[in-house]
Amino acid sequence: MTDDRRTLSVELVCELIADQFPQWADLPITPILPGGWNNRSFRLGETMVLRLPSAERYVAQVQKEQHFLPYLTSHLPLPIPQAIALGKAGADYPWPFGVYGWIEGDTAAHGGIDDPVRFAQDLAHFLNALHNVETADGPAAGLHNFYRGDFINVYNDETRAAIANLNGKIDGNAATAIWDKALESQWNSPAVWLHGDIAPGNLLVQNGKLSAVIDFGSMGIGDPACDLAIAWMFLEGKSRQAFRSNLPLDQETWQRGRGWALWKTLITLDKLYRDGTEETGRQQEILQIILEHDLSEPHGRY
């Protein structure tokens, strides 16, 4: 698949703001680097951030955030982005875009977290709160969030193709066994809110503590298993155990969460090898963690 995402110049974004929000026309606009995948982000003054979809397939995410973030914010124990305004197509930019309140903090990194166990507990408490918010008219999993919250079988062909492509580079039998296990169950309870992309880049840290959760473009209602992938992809040892212990989800949901982590890691590894890059070490480490740690057992190996 070719990368058809648009790059945006500061000049174009300045024109959009001047045309649609003249009250902010004098504020400085600076790109946020490294940029995100789904959106191009820019600081607007000191207190706001612009998020502009990089391709048409991400447009629904901005409109969804503008509608549902105000509803979710009062129910959650940590700050999430404040939706301020919705821009529209213009100045040679073809899609709507969002204006949000800026939230201070650094994206999560192991070296910036004072107490990893507390971090994991706080994240689990946030997800518990999110999963328990009344779903109201929340959007069911679908193309708008790339099926986060849907039956993980939607990525079956992609996952098995990645395993085949990585033959000789990974333990394909072990990966297949974990994937097969993830497909054995479905979420049979009422749909719950899910973030859809709980990853270090969407978790902010201040003073060594989890301080905010951002980027709700993949949110929806459905199976919360996708929100568990971070247990394997970022958390370690006792923090992984704390995360597991503070989320009251059944064994099958943790098996599906492991499946989500496996899918993401395999397709990333597959692309890295196909691109001929040597930067596969971290993804191989994550894959090994996924293969070795079965969190479906409450007292399993963490």
C-alpha positions as a Markdown table, in Angstrom:
| # | Residue | x | y | z |
|---|---|---|---|---|
| 1 | Met | 0.0 | 0.0 | 0.0 |
| 2 | Thr | 1.4 | 3.4 | -1.0 |
| 3 | Asp | 1.5 | 6.2 | 1.5 |
| 4 | Asp | -1.1 | 8.7 | 0.2 |
| 5 | Arg | -1.1 | 10.9 | 3.3 |
| 6 | Arg | -0.9 | 14.6 | 2.7 |
| 7 | Thr | 1.8 | 16.8 | 4.0 |
| 8 | Leu | 0.7 | 20.3 | 5.0 |
| 9 | Ser | 2.7 | 23.5 | 5.1 |
| 10 | Val | 2.5 | 26.1 | 7.9 |
| 11 | Glu | 1.5 | 28.6 | 5.2 |
| 12 | Leu | -1.6 | 26.6 | 4.2 |
| 13 | Val | -2.6 | 26.1 | 7.8 |
| 14 | Cys | -2.2 | 29.8 | 8.5 |
| 15 | Glu | -4.5 | 30.5 | 5.5 |
| 16 | Leu | -7.1 | 28.1 | 6.9 |
| 17 | Ile | -7.1 | 29.8 | 10.3 |
| 18 | Ala | -7.2 | 33.3 | 8.9 |
| 19 | Asp | -10.1 | 32.5 | 6.6 |
| 20 | Gln | -12.2 | 30.6 | 9.2 |
| 21 | Phe | -11.1 | 31.8 | 12.6 |
| 22 | Pro | -9.9 | 35.4 | 12.1 |
| 23 | Gln | -9.9 | 35.9 | 15.9 |
| 24 | Trp | -6.9 | 33.6 | 16.0 |
| 25 | Ala | -5.2 | 34.8 | 12.8 |
| 26 | Asp | -2.4 | 36.6 | 14.8 |
| 27 | Leu | -1.4 | 33.5 | 16.8 |
| 28 | Pro | 1.8 | 31.7 | 15.9 |
| 29 | Ile | 1.3 | 28.3 | 14.2 |
| 30 | Thr | 4.1 | 25.7 | 14.6 |
| 31 | Pro | 4.1 | 22.0 | 13.4 |
| 32 | Ile | 4.3 | 19.4 | 16.1 |
| 33 | Leu | 7.2 | 16.9 | 15.4 |
| 34 | Pro | 7.4 | 14.1 | 15.0 |
| 35 | Gly | 4.0 | 14.2 | 13.4 |
| 36 | Gly | 1.2 | 11.7 | 13.9 |
| 37 | Trp | 0.0 | 9.2 | 11.3 |
| 38 | Asn | -3.7 | 9.9 | 11.0 |
| 39 | Asn | -3.4 | 13.7 | 11.5 |
| 40 | Arg | -1.0 | 16.6 | 10.9 |
| 41 | Ser | -0.8 | 18.5 | 14.2 |
| 42 | Phe | 0.1 | 22.1 | 14.7 |
| 43 | Arg | 0.3 | 24.3 | 17.9 |
| 44 | Leu | -2.0 | 27.3 | 17.6 |
| 45 | Gly | -0.7 | 29.9 | 20.1 |
| 46 | Glu | 0.0 | 28.6 | 23.6 |
| 47 | Thr | -3.3 | 27.0 | 24.4 |
| 48 | Met | -4.6 | 25.2 | 21.3 |
| 49 | Val | -3.7 | 22.5 | 18.9 |
| 50 | Leu | -4.9 | 21.8 | 15.4 |
| 51 | Arg | -5.4 | 18.3 | 14.1 |
| 52 | Leu | -5.9 | 18.0 | 10.3 |
| 53 | Pro | -6.6 | 14.6 | 8.8 |
| 54 | Ser | -3.8 | 13.4 | 6.6 |
| 55 | Ala | -6.0 | 11.3 | 4.3 |
| 56 | Glu | -9.8 | 11.0 | 3.6 |
| 57 | Arg | -10.0 | 7.7 | 5.6 |
| 58 | Tyr | -9.3 | 9.6 | 8.8 |
| 59 | Val | -11.9 | 12.4 | 8.4 |
| 60 | Ala | -14.6 | 10.7 | 10.4 |
| 61 | Gln | -12.3 | 10.6 | 13.4 |
| 62 | Val | -12.1 | 14.4 | 13.7 |
| 63 | Gln | -15.9 | 14.8 | 13.5 |
| 64 | Lys | -16.3 | 12.0 | 16.0 |
| 65 | Glu | -14.0 | 13.6 | 18.5 |
| 66 | Gln | -15.7 | 16.9 | 18.2 |
| 67 | His | -19.0 | 15.2 | 19.0 |
| 68 | Phe | -18.1 | 12.8 | 21.8 |
| 69 | Leu | -15.1 | 14.3 | 23.7 |
| 70 | Pro | -17.3 | 16.9 | 25.5 |
| 71 | Tyr | -19.5 | 14.0 | 26.7 |
| 72 | Leu | -16.7 | 11.8 | 27.8 |
| 73 | Thr | -14.6 | 14.4 | 29.6 |
| 74 | Ser | -16.8 | 14.7 | 32.7 |
| 75 | His | -16.8 | 11.0 | 33.3 |
| 76 | Leu | -13.0 | 10.4 | 33.3 |
| 77 | Pro | -10.4 | 10.7 | 36.0 |
| 78 | Leu | -7.7 | 12.3 | 33.8 |
| 79 | Pro | -7.8 | 15.2 | 31.3 |
| 80 | Ile | -8.6 | 14.4 | 27.7 |
| 81 | Pro | -8.6 | 16.8 | 24.8 |
| 82 | Gln | -11.1 | 19.6 | 24.8 |
| 83 | Ala | -12.9 | 20.1 | 21.5 |
| 84 | Ile | -13.0 | 23.8 | 20.8 |
| 85 | Ala | -14.0 | 24.2 | 17.1 |
| 86 | Leu | -14.5 | 22.3 | 13.9 |
| 87 | Gly | -13.0 | 23.8 | 10.8 |
| 88 | Lys | -14.0 | 23.0 | 7.2 |
| 89 | Ala | -12.4 | 22.5 | 3.9 |
| 90 | Gly | -10.7 | 25.4 | 2.3 |
| 91 | Ala | -7.4 | 26.9 | 1.1 |
| 92 | Asp | -6.7 | 23.8 | -1.0 |
| 93 | Tyr | -7.3 | 21.5 | 2.0 |
| 94 | Pro | -10.3 | 19.3 | 1.2 |
| 95 | Trp | -11.5 | 18.1 | 4.7 |
| 96 | Pro | -12.8 | 19.3 | 8.0 |
| 97 | Phe | -10.3 | 19.6 | 10.9 |
| 98 | Gly | -10.4 | 20.0 | 14.6 |
| 99 | Val | -9.2 | 22.7 | 17.1 |
| 100 | Tyr | -8.5 | 21.4 | 20.6 |
| 101 | Gly | -7.2 | 22.6 | 23.9 |
| 102 | Trp | -3.5 | 22.0 | 24.3 |
| 103 | Ile | -2.5 | 19.7 | 27.2 |
| 104 | Glu | 0.9 | 20.0 | 28.6 |
| 105 | Gly | 3.0 | 16.9 | 29.1 |
| 106 | Asp | 5.6 | 14.6 | 27.5 |
| 107 | Thr | 4.6 | 11.4 | 25.8 |
| 108 | Ala | 5.2 | 8.3 | 27.9 |
| 109 | Ala | 8.7 | 6.9 | 28.0 |
| 110 | His | 10.2 | 4.5 | 30.5 |
| 111 | Gly | 12.8 | 7.0 | 31.6 |
| 112 | Gly | 10.2 | 9.7 | 32.3 |
| 113 | Ile | 8.0 | 7.6 | 34.6 |
| 114 | Asp | 8.8 | 7.8 | 38.3 |
| 115 | Asp | 6.8 | 4.8 | 39.5 |
| 116 | Pro | 5.9 | 2.3 | 36.7 |
| 117 | Val | 3.5 | 0.4 | 38.9 |
| 118 | Arg | 1.6 | 3.5 | 39.8 |
| 119 | Phe | 1.6 | 4.5 | 36.1 |
| 120 | Ala | 0.0 | 1.1 | 35.2 |
| 121 | Gln | -2.5 | 1.4 | 38.0 |
| 122 | Asp | -3.6 | 4.9 | 37.0 |
| 123 | Leu | -3.9 | 3.8 | 33.4 |
| 124 | Ala | -6.0 | 0.8 | 34.4 |
| 125 | His | -8.3 | 3.1 | 36.5 |
| 126 | Phe | -8.7 | 5.4 | 33.5 |
| 127 | Leu | -9.7 | 2.5 | 31.3 |
| 128 | Asn | -12.1 | 1.2 | 33.9 |
| 129 | Ala | -13.8 | 4.5 | 34.0 |
| 130 | Leu | -13.9 | 4.8 | 30.2 |
| 131 | His | -15.3 | 1.3 | 29.9 |
| 132 | Asn | -18.0 | 2.1 | 32.4 |
| 133 | Val | -19.3 | 5.4 | 30.8 |
| 134 | Glu | -22.8 | 5.1 | 29.5 |
| 135 | Thr | -22.5 | 4.3 | 25.8 |
| 136 | Ala | -25.4 | 6.5 | 24.8 |
| 137 | Asp | -25.3 | 6.8 | 21.0 |
| 138 | Gly | -21.6 | 6.0 | 20.8 |
| 139 | Pro | -20.3 | 4.8 | 17.4 |
| 140 | Ala | -20.0 | 1.0 | 17.0 |
| 141 | Ala | -16.7 | -0.3 | 15.8 |
| 142 | Gly | -16.2 | 0.0 | 12.1 |
| 143 | Leu | -14.2 | 1.5 | 9.3 |
| 144 | His | -14.1 | 4.9 | 11.1 |
| 145 | Asn | -11.8 | 3.4 | 13.8 |
| 146 | Phe | -10.4 | 0.5 | 11.7 |
| 147 | Tyr | -12.5 | -2.0 | 13.6 |
| 148 | Arg | -11.1 | -1.4 | 17.1 |
| 149 | Gly | -13.7 | -3.0 | 19.3 |
| 150 | Asp | -14.9 | -5.4 | 16.6 |
| 151 | Phe | -14.2 | -9.2 | 16.4 |
| 152 | Ile | -10.4 | -9.5 | 16.0 |
| 153 | Asn | -11.0 | -11.9 | 13.1 |
| 154 | Val | -11.3 | -8.9 | 10.9 |
| 155 | Tyr | -7.5 | -9.0 | 10.7 |
| 156 | Asn | -7.2 | -12.7 | 10.3 |
| 157 | Asp | -5.9 | -12.7 | 6.8 |
| 158 | Glu | -3.5 | -9.9 | 7.4 |
| 159 | Thr | -2.1 | -11.6 | 10.5 |
| 160 | Arg | -1.6 | -15.0 | 8.9 |
| 161 | Ala | 0.0 | -13.4 | 5.9 |
| 162 | Ala | 2.5 | -11.6 | 8.1 |
| 163 | Ile | 3.4 | -14.9 | 9.9 |
| 164 | Ala | 4.0 | -16.5 | 6.5 |
| 165 | Asn | 6.1 | -13.6 | 5.3 |
| 166 | Leu | 8.2 | -13.7 | 8.5 |
| 167 | Asn | 9.0 | -17.4 | 8.1 |
| 168 | Gly | 12.5 | -18.0 | 9.5 |
| 169 | Lys | 12.5 | -14.7 | 11.3 |
| 170 | Ile | 10.0 | -15.5 | 14.1 |
| 171 | Asp | 8.5 | -18.5 | 15.8 |
| 172 | Gly | 5.6 | -18.9 | 13.5 |
| 173 | Asn | 4.1 | -21.9 | 15.3 |
| 174 | Ala | 4.0 | -20.0 | 18.6 |
| 175 | Ala | 2.5 | -16.9 | 17.0 |
| 176 | Thr | -0.1 | -18.9 | 15.2 |
| 177 | Ala | -1.1 | -20.7 | 18.4 |
| 178 | Ile | -1.6 | -17.3 | 20.2 |
| 179 | Trp | -3.6 | -15.9 | 17.3 |
| 180 | Asp | -5.8 | -19.0 | 17.1 |
| 181 | Lys | -6.5 | -18.7 | 20.8 |
| 182 | Ala | -7.5 | -15.0 | 20.4 |
| 183 | Leu | -10.1 | -16.1 | 17.8 |
| 184 | Glu | -11.8 | -18.6 | 20.0 |
| 185 | Ser | -13.9 | -16.0 | 21.9 |
| 186 | Gln | -15.9 | -12.9 | 21.3 |
| 187 | Trp | -17.2 | -10.1 | 23.6 |
| 188 | Asn | -20.7 | -11.2 | 24.6 |
| 189 | Ser | -21.4 | -8.4 | 27.1 |
| 190 | Pro | -22.9 | -5.0 | 26.2 |
| 191 | Ala | -20.6 | -2.8 | 24.2 |
| 192 | Val | -18.4 | -0.5 | 26.2 |
| 193 | Trp | -16.5 | 2.7 | 25.3 |
| 194 | Leu | -12.9 | 2.0 | 24.2 |
| 195 | His | -10.0 | 4.4 | 23.3 |
| 196 | Gly | -8.7 | 2.2 | 20.5 |
| 197 | Asp | -5.1 | 3.3 | 20.5 |
| 198 | Ile | -3.7 | 3.2 | 24.0 |
| 199 | Ala | 0.0 | 3.6 | 23.2 |
| 200 | Pro | 2.9 | 5.6 | 24.7 |
| 201 | Gly | 2.4 | 8.4 | 22.2 |
| 202 | Asn | -1.1 | 9.0 | 23.4 |
| 203 | Leu | -0.3 | 9.0 | 27.1 |
| 204 | Leu | 1.1 | 12.2 | 28.6 |
| 205 | Val | 3.3 | 12.3 | 31.7 |
| 206 | Gln | 4.0 | 15.3 | 34.0 |
| 207 | Asn | 6.2 | 15.1 | 37.1 |
| 208 | Gly | 6.8 | 11.4 | 36.4 |
| 209 | Lys | 3.1 | 10.5 | 36.6 |
| 210 | Leu | 0.4 | 9.7 | 34.0 |
| 211 | Ser | -1.3 | 13.1 | 33.5 |
| 212 | Ala | -3.6 | 12.9 | 30.4 |
| 213 | Val | -4.8 | 10.7 | 27.6 |
| 214 | Ile | -5.0 | 12.1 | 24.1 |
| 215 | Asp | -5.9 | 11.2 | 20.5 |
| 216 | Phe | -9.4 | 9.6 | 20.7 |
| 217 | Gly | -9.7 | 9.2 | 16.9 |
| 218 | Ser | -10.0 | 5.4 | 17.2 |
| 219 | Met | -12.6 | 5.5 | 19.9 |
| 220 | Gly | -15.8 | 3.6 | 19.6 |
| 221 | Ile | -18.0 | 1.2 | 21.5 |
| 222 | Gly | -17.5 | -2.6 | 21.4 |
| 223 | Asp | -15.0 | -5.1 | 22.8 |
| 224 | Pro | -12.4 | -3.4 | 25.0 |
| 225 | Ala | -9.7 | -6.0 | 24.3 |
| 226 | Cys | -7.8 | -3.7 | 21.9 |
| 227 | Asp | -7.1 | -1.3 | 24.9 |
| 228 | Leu | -5.1 | -4.1 | 26.6 |
| 229 | Ala | -2.3 | -4.4 | 24.0 |
| 230 | Ile | -0.1 | -1.9 | 25.8 |
| 231 | Ala | 0.4 | -4.5 | 28.5 |
| 232 | Trp | 2.7 | -6.4 | 26.2 |
| 233 | Met | 3.9 | -3.5 | 24.0 |
| 234 | Phe | 5.0 | -1.1 | 26.7 |
| 235 | Leu | 4.5 | -2.2 | 30.3 |
| 236 | Glu | 7.1 | -4.4 | 32.0 |
| 237 | Gly | 7.2 | -6.9 | 34.9 |
| 238 | Lys | 5.5 | -5.5 | 38.0 |
| 239 | Ser | 3.8 | -2.7 | 36.0 |
| 240 | Arg | 2.3 | -5.3 | 33.6 |
| 241 | Gln | 1.1 | -7.3 | 36.6 |
| 242 | Ala | -0.5 | -4.2 | 38.2 |
| 243 | Phe | -2.3 | -3.3 | 35.0 |
| 244 | Arg | -3.6 | -6.9 | 34.8 |
| 245 | Ser | -4.7 | -6.9 | 38.4 |
| 246 | Asn | -6.6 | -3.6 | 38.2 |
| 247 | Leu | -8.7 | -4.4 | 35.1 |
| 248 | Pro | -11.5 | -6.8 | 36.0 |
| 249 | Leu | -11.8 | -8.4 | 32.6 |
| 250 | Asp | -12.2 | -12.1 | 31.9 |
| 251 | Gln | -9.5 | -14.5 | 30.7 |
| 252 | Glu | -10.9 | -14.5 | 27.1 |
| 253 | Thr | -10.7 | -10.7 | 26.9 |
| 254 | Trp | -7.0 | -10.8 | 27.8 |
| 255 | Gln | -6.4 | -13.5 | 25.2 |
| 256 | Arg | -8.0 | -11.2 | 22.6 |
| 257 | Gly | -5.9 | -8.3 | 23.9 |
| 258 | Arg | -2.8 | -10.4 | 23.4 |
| 259 | Gly | -4.1 | -11.1 | 19.9 |
| 260 | Trp | -4.4 | -7.4 | 19.2 |
| 261 | Ala | -0.8 | -6.8 | 20.4 |
| 262 | Leu | 0.4 | -9.7 | 18.2 |
| 263 | Trp | -1.4 | -8.4 | 15.1 |
| 264 | Lys | 0.1 | -5.0 | 15.5 |
| 265 | Thr | 3.6 | -6.2 | 16.1 |
| 266 | Leu | 3.6 | -8.7 | 13.3 |
| 267 | Ile | 2.4 | -6.3 | 10.6 |
| 268 | Thr | 4.9 | -3.8 | 11.8 |
| 269 | Leu | 7.7 | -6.3 | 11.7 |
| 270 | Asp | 6.6 | -7.5 | 8.3 |
| 271 | Lys | 6.7 | -4.0 | 6.9 |
| 272 | Leu | 10.1 | -3.3 | 8.4 |
| 273 | Tyr | 11.6 | -6.4 | 6.8 |
| 274 | Arg | 10.0 | -5.7 | 3.5 |
| 275 | Asp | 11.4 | -2.1 | 3.6 |
| 276 | Gly | 14.8 | -3.5 | 4.1 |
| 277 | Thr | 15.4 | -1.6 | 7.4 |
| 278 | Glu | 17.6 | -3.0 | 10.2 |
| 279 | Glu | 15.4 | -1.3 | 12.9 |
| 280 | Thr | 13.6 | -4.5 | 13.8 |
| 281 | Gly | 15.1 | -5.1 | 17.2 |
| 282 | Arg | 12.5 | -3.4 | 19.3 |
| 283 | Gln | 9.6 | -5.1 | 17.5 |
| 284 | Gln | 11.3 | -8.5 | 17.9 |
| 285 | Glu | 11.6 | -7.8 | 21.7 |
| 286 | Ile | 7.9 | -6.9 | 21.9 |
| 287 | Leu | 7.1 | -10.1 | 19.9 |
| 288 | Gln | 9.1 | -12.2 | 22.4 |
| 289 | Ile | 7.2 | -10.6 | 25.3 |
| 290 | Ile | 3.9 | -11.5 | 23.6 |
| 291 | Leu | 5.0 | -15.0 | 23.0 |
| 292 | Glu | 6.2 | -15.5 | 26.6 |
| 293 | His | 3.6 | -13.8 | 28.7 |
| 294 | Asp | 0.0 | -15.1 | 28.9 |
| 295 | Leu | -1.9 | -12.6 | 30.9 |
| 296 | Ser | -5.2 | -14.5 | 30.7 |
| 297 | Glu | -4.3 | -16.3 | 33.9 |
| 298 | Pro | -4.6 | -14.0 | 36.9 |
| 299 | His | -1.4 | -15.4 | 38.4 |
| 300 | Gly | 0.4 | -16.1 | 35.2 |
| 301 | Arg | 3.9 | -15.1 | 34.1 |
| 302 | Tyr | 4.2 | -11.3 | 34.0 |
